[in-house]
Amino acid sequence: MLRIAIAQINCVVGDIPGNVARIRAAAESARAQGAHLLVTPELALTGYPPEDLLLRPDFLRACDAHLHELARALAGIDVLVGHPQADAGSTYNCASLLSRGAVRATYQKFRLPNYEVFDEERYFRSGTEPCVVEVHGVKVGVLVCADVWEPGAAEAAEDAGAELLAVLNASPYHMDKLATRYEVLRERIGRTGLPVVYANLVGGQDELVFDGASFGLTRKGDLAFQAPAFRECVMCGVYADGDLQPGERTPVRPIEADVYDALCLGVRDYLGKNGFPGGIIGLSGGIDSALTVAIAVDALGADRVRAVMMPSPYTAQMSLDDSRDMVARLNVRYDEIGIAPAMSTIEAMLAPQFHGLAADTTEENLQSRIRGVLLMALSNKTGSIVLTTGNKSEMATGYATLYGDMAGGFAVIKDIFKTFVYRLANYRNSLEPVIPQNIIVRPPSAELKPGQVDQDTLPPYEVLDAIIKAYMECDESPAEIVARGYDAATVARVVSMLKRNEYKRRQAPPGVRVTRRGFGKDWRYPITNRYTDAQ
């Protein structure tokens, strides 16, 4: 019998001593639970992804020194640790077995992903040899993340005598990702007949968030055990009689619960790991800023969140009332700063320049930019970061003001379509009614002129979001989208808005990625671009 533990830990990129301490603490917990082997996430020593830190020789030397220091410090348990390794002029993404005070075996990752958010071919060279280690009488095949997404590496481990596969992972979250992992692992199990222990990283790193949700699958592909998502834990499973035995299984949750927790974890770690004391949010009385405040409070605590309402002459009384109601429910600091004096002053300053020109979106955007200036001034004075409130529908179409509502340091819901914003708001209210119902049911509006609503400028959000998703996430052509029943003129208009606003998105702050493709590391379209989509 082999008791195998998973270290689902929140590693910090570049904090090698801190990550060593996290691994040691997990090893102590696993040993106390009677585990013989502990499996850490991919590149646990460095955090993931370390990106161009891997190009620094001093960084790689520090990794090697701390790896051997960790090996000497461990006792009473074997540990598989993910780390980079420099070897003969090349760098490898490795997993090493630390046992009895030394590094006993090292595996070099076969498959280097270079798609979506991954860029591993920039840094690593592929390994070519399987690695099977014997722990407590069981032959364990060692693999790293992408090795199980394609045939080859798992089969090589089986050929080398493995009885069980242990996979170290840094697999970022997006919606429905866990189901995809099950599907991929079951393909490997079908080819090898070997049970799999899947240890995944948890935590936020810039725009990525890792959900953990580690698990074990039996040789028949059945779920043996399942760790919770979005929190650290050390979970033990048992391999006996040639297979993983049934263990603890965290219940499946609705997608809204997972996405909400992903956003909270992304916010908590972005501010926490970068040392920001709190978050400042421009509250408008609309659904996007309301959801952003709720997430921030759940992520950071009410004492670290400040909401600022900046009414203009066009702000409805309902917006003020709903904002005051919400901050009272959440018990966050709330300030109101009217922008009418600044509007009058700037309009007077520009009057000679605008003489003879009709009022248009220029004057509307001035309101947003005044608010951006005020929020950034509060950020500079307090050290807290401005959390912007724009959603994915707005980022796609450019329905946001550059240097206005786009001004800030972290865009909490930039990868959430407007239609899903409402789903998240209703989910949060199902736990506790913190968002006033008026905010959820009223037609969305930027309130930059009398009677304005979003649908004056944009198609209905259920249509808009479906077109954006088809074009941006699924790479469908406009003709393919039209063939699915959408109006050709509407499709053309949405695609045109998406293309011409790339320059805005390049200047937007990072935010949590929760869809299969976000406007970040996995969207790299040229700003200057004259390609015409095939019809």
FENDA-V286967 format. One record per residue. N is the residue number from 1. RES is the residue in one small letter. SS is DSSP state (H for helix, E for strand, - for the rest). Layout:
n:N res:RES ss:SS
n:N res:RES ss:SS
This chain:
n:1 res:m ss:-
n:2 res:l ss:E
n:3 res:r ss:E
n:4 res:i ss:E
n:5 res:a ss:E
n:6 res:i ss:E
n:7 res:a ss:E
n:8 res:q ss:E
n:9 res:i ss:-
n:10 res:n ss:-
n:11 res:c ss:-
n:12 res:v ss:-
n:13 res:v ss:-
n:14 res:g ss:-
n:15 res:d ss:-
n:16 res:i ss:H
n:17 res:p ss:H
n:18 res:g ss:H
n:19 res:n ss:H
n:20 res:v ss:H
n:21 res:a ss:H
n:22 res:r ss:H
n:23 res:i ss:H
n:24 res:r ss:H
n:25 res:a ss:H
n:26 res:a ss:H
n:27 res:a ss:H
n:28 res:e ss:H
n:29 res:s ss:H
n:30 res:a ss:H
n:31 res:r ss:H
n:32 res:a ss:H
n:33 res:q ss:-
n:34 res:g ss:-
n:35 res:a ss:-
n:36 res:h ss:-
n:37 res:l ss:E
n:38 res:l ss:E
n:39 res:v ss:E
n:40 res:t ss:-
n:41 res:p ss:-
n:42 res:e ss:-
n:43 res:l ss:-
n:44 res:a ss:-
n:45 res:l ss:-
n:46 res:t ss:-
n:47 res:g ss:-
n:48 res:y ss:-
n:49 res:p ss:-
n:50 res:p ss:-
n:51 res:e ss:H
n:52 res:d ss:H
n:53 res:l ss:H
n:54 res:l ss:H
n:55 res:l ss:H
n:56 res:r ss:-
n:57 res:p ss:H
n:58 res:d ss:H
n:59 res:f ss:H
n:60 res:l ss:H
n:61 res:r ss:H
n:62 res:a ss:H
n:63 res:c ss:H
n:64 res:d ss:H
n:65 res:a ss:H
n:66 res:h ss:H
n:67 res:l ss:H
n:68 res:h ss:H
n:69 res:e ss:H
n:70 res:l ss:H
n:71 res:a ss:H
n:72 res:r ss:H
n:73 res:a ss:H
n:74 res:l ss:-
n:75 res:a ss:-
n:76 res:g ss:-
n:77 res:i ss:-
n:78 res:d ss:E
n:79 res:v ss:E
n:80 res:l ss:E
n:81 res:v ss:E
n:82 res:g ss:E
n:83 res:h ss:E
n:84 res:p ss:E
n:85 res:q ss:E
n:86 res:a ss:E
n:87 res:d ss:E
n:88 res:a ss:-
n:89 res:g ss:-
n:90 res:s ss:E
n:91 res:t ss:E
n:92 res:y ss:E
n:93 res:n ss:E
n:94 res:c ss:E
n:95 res:a ss:E
n:96 res:s ss:E
n:97 res:l ss:E
n:98 res:l ss:E
n:99 res:s ss:E
n:100 res:r ss:-
n:101 res:g ss:-
n:102 res:a ss:E
n:103 res:v ss:E
n:104 res:r ss:E
n:105 res:a ss:E
n:106 res:t ss:E
n:107 res:y ss:E
n:108 res:q ss:E
n:109 res:k ss:-
n:110 res:f ss:-
n:111 res:r ss:-
n:112 res:l ss:-
n:113 res:p ss:-
n:114 res:n ss:-
n:115 res:y ss:-
n:116 res:e ss:-
n:117 res:v ss:-
n:118 res:f ss:-
n:119 res:d ss:-
n:120 res:e ss:H
n:121 res:e ss:H
n:122 res:r ss:H
n:123 res:y ss:-
n:124 res:f ss:-
n:125 res:r ss:-
n:126 res:s ss:-
n:127 res:g ss:-
n:128 res:t ss:-
n:129 res:e ss:-
n:130 res:p ss:-
n:131 res:c ss:-
n:132 res:v ss:E
n:133 res:v ss:E
n:134 res:e ss:E
n:135 res:v ss:E
n:136 res:h ss:-
n:137 res:g ss:-
n:138 res:v ss:E
n:139 res:k ss:E
n:140 res:v ss:E
n:141 res:g ss:E
n:142 res:v ss:E
n:143 res:l ss:E
n:144 res:v ss:E
n:145 res:c ss:H
n:146 res:a ss:H
n:147 res:d ss:H
n:148 res:v ss:H
n:149 res:w ss:-
n:150 res:e ss:-
n:151 res:p ss:-
n:152 res:g ss:-
n:153 res:a ss:H
n:154 res:a ss:H
n:155 res:e ss:H
n:156 res:a ss:H
n:157 res:a ss:H
n:158 res:e ss:H
n:159 res:d ss:H
n:160 res:a ss:-
n:161 res:g ss:-
n:162 res:a ss:-
n:163 res:e ss:-
n:164 res:l ss:E
n:165 res:l ss:E
n:166 res:a ss:E
n:167 res:v ss:E
n:168 res:l ss:E
n:169 res:n ss:E
n:170 res:a ss:-
n:171 res:s ss:-
n:172 res:p ss:E
n:173 res:y ss:-
n:174 res:h ss:-
n:175 res:m ss:-
n:176 res:d ss:-
n:177 res:k ss:H
n:178 res:l ss:H
n:179 res:a ss:H
n:180 res:t ss:H
n:181 res:r ss:H
n:182 res:y ss:H
n:183 res:e ss:H
n:184 res:v ss:H
n:185 res:l ss:H
n:186 res:r ss:H
n:187 res:e ss:H
n:188 res:r ss:H
n:189 res:i ss:H
n:190 res:g ss:H
n:191 res:r ss:H
n:192 res:t ss:H
n:193 res:g ss:-
n:194 res:l ss:-
n:195 res:p ss:E
n:196 res:v ss:E
n:197 res:v ss:E
n:198 res:y ss:E
n:199 res:a ss:E
n:200 res:n ss:E
n:201 res:l ss:-
n:202 res:v ss:E
n:203 res:g ss:E
n:204 res:g ss:E
n:205 res:q ss:E
n:206 res:d ss:-
n:207 res:e ss:-
n:208 res:l ss:E
n:209 res:v ss:E
n:210 res:f ss:E
n:211 res:d ss:E
n:212 res:g ss:E
n:213 res:a ss:-
n:214 res:s ss:-
n:215 res:f ss:E
n:216 res:g ss:E
n:217 res:l ss:E
n:218 res:t ss:-
n:219 res:r ss:-
n:220 res:k ss:-
n:221 res:g ss:-
n:222 res:d ss:-
n:223 res:l ss:E
n:224 res:a ss:E
n:225 res:f ss:E
n:226 res:q ss:E
n:227 res:a ss:-
n:228 res:p ss:-
n:229 res:a ss:E
n:230 res:f ss:-
n:231 res:r ss:-
n:232 res:e ss:-
n:233 res:c ss:E
n:234 res:v ss:E
n:235 res:m ss:E
n:236 res:c ss:E
n:237 res:g ss:E
n:238 res:v ss:E
n:239 res:y ss:E
n:240 res:a ss:E
n:241 res:d ss:-
n:242 res:g ss:-
n:243 res:d ss:E
n:244 res:l ss:E
n:245 res:q ss:-
n:246 res:p ss:-
n:247 res:g ss:-
n:248 res:e ss:-
n:249 res:r ss:E
n:250 res:t ss:-
n:251 res:p ss:-
n:252 res:v ss:-
n:253 res:r ss:-
n:254 res:p ss:-
n:255 res:i ss:H
n:256 res:e ss:H
n:257 res:a ss:H
n:258 res:d ss:H
n:259 res:v ss:H
n:260 res:y ss:H
n:261 res:d ss:H
n:262 res:a ss:H
n:263 res:l ss:H
n:264 res:c ss:H
n:265 res:l ss:H
n:266 res:g ss:H
n:267 res:v ss:H
n:268 res:r ss:H
n:269 res:d ss:H
n:270 res:y ss:H
n:271 res:l ss:H
n:272 res:g ss:H
n:273 res:k ss:H
n:274 res:n ss:H
n:275 res:g ss:-
n:276 res:f ss:-
n:277 res:p ss:-
n:278 res:g ss:-
n:279 res:g ss:E
n:280 res:i ss:E
n:281 res:i ss:E
n:282 res:g ss:E
n:283 res:l ss:E
n:284 res:s ss:-
n:285 res:g ss:-
n:286 res:g ss:-
n:287 res:i ss:H
n:288 res:d ss:H
n:289 res:s ss:H
n:290 res:a ss:H
n:291 res:l ss:H
n:292 res:t ss:H
n:293 res:v ss:H
n:294 res:a ss:H
n:295 res:i ss:H
n:296 res:a ss:H
n:297 res:v ss:H
n:298 res:d ss:H
n:299 res:a ss:H
n:300 res:l ss:H
n:301 res:g ss:-
n:302 res:a ss:H
n:303 res:d ss:H
n:304 res:r ss:H
n:305 res:v ss:E
n:306 res:r ss:E
n:307 res:a ss:E
n:308 res:v ss:E
n:309 res:m ss:E
n:310 res:m ss:-
n:311 res:p ss:-
n:312 res:s ss:-
n:313 res:p ss:-
n:314 res:y ss:-
n:315 res:t ss:-
n:316 res:a ss:-
n:317 res:q ss:H
n:318 res:m ss:H
n:319 res:s ss:H
n:320 res:l ss:H
n:321 res:d ss:H
n:322 res:d ss:H
n:323 res:s ss:H
n:324 res:r ss:H
n:325 res:d ss:H
n:326 res:m ss:H
n:327 res:v ss:H
n:328 res:a ss:H
n:329 res:r ss:H
n:330 res:l ss:H
n:331 res:n ss:-
n:332 res:v ss:-
n:333 res:r ss:E
n:334 res:y ss:E
n:335 res:d ss:E
n:336 res:e ss:E
n:337 res:i ss:-
n:338 res:g ss:-
n:339 res:i ss:-
n:340 res:a ss:H
n:341 res:p ss:H
n:342 res:a ss:H
n:343 res:m ss:H
n:344 res:s ss:H
n:345 res:t ss:H
n:346 res:i ss:H
n:347 res:e ss:H
n:348 res:a ss:H
n:349 res:m ss:H
n:350 res:l ss:H
n:351 res:a ss:H
n:352 res:p ss:H
n:353 res:q ss:H
n:354 res:f ss:H
n:355 res:h ss:-
n:356 res:g ss:-
n:357 res:l ss:-
n:358 res:a ss:-
n:359 res:a ss:-
n:360 res:d ss:-
n:361 res:t ss:H
n:362 res:t ss:H
n:363 res:e ss:H
n:364 res:e ss:H
n:365 res:n ss:H
n:366 res:l ss:H
n:367 res:q ss:H
n:368 res:s ss:H
n:369 res:r ss:H
n:370 res:i ss:H
n:371 res:r ss:H
n:372 res:g ss:H
n:373 res:v ss:H
n:374 res:l ss:H
n:375 res:l ss:H
n:376 res:m ss:H
n:377 res:a ss:H
n:378 res:l ss:H
n:379 res:s ss:H
n:380 res:n ss:H
n:381 res:k ss:H
n:382 res:t ss:H
n:383 res:g ss:-
n:384 res:s ss:-
n:385 res:i ss:E
n:386 res:v ss:E
n:387 res:l ss:E
n:388 res:t ss:E
n:389 res:t ss:-
n:390 res:g ss:-
n:391 res:n ss:-
n:392 res:k ss:H
n:393 res:s ss:H
n:394 res:e ss:H
n:395 res:m ss:H
n:396 res:a ss:H
n:397 res:t ss:H
n:398 res:g ss:-
n:399 res:y ss:-
n:400 res:a ss:-
n:401 res:t ss:-
n:402 res:l ss:-
n:403 res:y ss:-
n:404 res:g ss:-
n:405 res:d ss:-
n:406 res:m ss:-
n:407 res:a ss:-
n:408 res:g ss:-
n:409 res:g ss:-
n:410 res:f ss:E
n:411 res:a ss:E
n:412 res:v ss:-
n:413 res:i ss:-
n:414 res:k ss:-
n:415 res:d ss:-
n:416 res:i ss:-
n:417 res:f ss:-
n:418 res:k ss:H
n:419 res:t ss:H
n:420 res:f ss:H
n:421 res:v ss:H
n:422 res:y ss:H
n:423 res:r ss:H
n:424 res:l ss:H
n:425 res:a ss:H
n:426 res:n ss:H
n:427 res:y ss:H
n:428 res:r ss:H
n:429 res:n ss:H
n:430 res:s ss:H
n:431 res:l ss:H
n:432 res:e ss:-
n:433 res:p ss:-
n:434 res:v ss:-
n:435 res:i ss:-
n:436 res:p ss:-
n:437 res:q ss:H
n:438 res:n ss:H
n:439 res:i ss:H
n:440 res:i ss:H
n:441 res:v ss:H
n:442 res:r ss:-
n:443 res:p ss:-
n:444 res:p ss:-
n:445 res:s ss:-
n:446 res:a ss:-
n:447 res:e ss:-
n:448 res:l ss:-
n:449 res:k ss:-
n:450 res:p ss:-
n:451 res:g ss:-
n:452 res:q ss:-
n:453 res:v ss:-
n:454 res:d ss:H
n:455 res:q ss:H
n:456 res:d ss:H
n:457 res:t ss:-
n:458 res:l ss:-
n:459 res:p ss:-
n:460 res:p ss:-
n:461 res:y ss:H
n:462 res:e ss:H
n:463 res:v ss:H
n:464 res:l ss:H
n:465 res:d ss:H
n:466 res:a ss:H
n:467 res:i ss:H
n:468 res:i ss:H
n:469 res:k ss:H
n:470 res:a ss:H
n:471 res:y ss:H
n:472 res:m ss:H
n:473 res:e ss:H
n:474 res:c ss:-
n:475 res:d ss:-
n:476 res:e ss:-
n:477 res:s ss:-
n:478 res:p ss:H
n:479 res:a ss:H
n:480 res:e ss:H
n:481 res:i ss:H
n:482 res:v ss:H
n:483 res:a ss:H
n:484 res:r ss:-
n:485 res:g ss:-
n:486 res:y ss:-
n:487 res:d ss:-
n:488 res:a ss:H
n:489 res:a ss:H
n:490 res:t ss:H
n:491 res:v ss:H
n:492 res:a ss:H
n:493 res:r ss:H
n:494 res:v ss:H
n:495 res:v ss:H
n:496 res:s ss:H
n:497 res:m ss:H
n:498 res:l ss:H
n:499 res:k ss:H
n:500 res:r ss:H
n:501 res:n ss:-
n:502 res:e ss:H
n:503 res:y ss:H
n:504 res:k ss:H
n:505 res:r ss:H
n:506 res:r ss:-
n:507 res:q ss:-
n:508 res:a ss:-
n:509 res:p ss:-
n:510 res:p ss:-
n:511 res:g ss:E
n:512 res:v ss:-
n:513 res:r ss:-
n:514 res:v ss:-
n:515 res:t ss:-
n:516 res:r ss:-
n:517 res:r ss:-
n:518 res:g ss:-
n:519 res:f ss:-
n:520 res:g ss:-
n:521 res:k ss:-
n:522 res:d ss:-
n:523 res:w ss:-
n:524 res:r ss:-
n:525 res:y ss:-
n:526 res:p ss:-
n:527 res:i ss:-
n:528 res:t ss:-
n:529 res:n ss:-
n:530 res:r ss:-
n:531 res:y ss:-
n:532 res:t ss:-
n:533 res:d ss:-
n:534 res:a ss:-
n:535 res:q ss:-
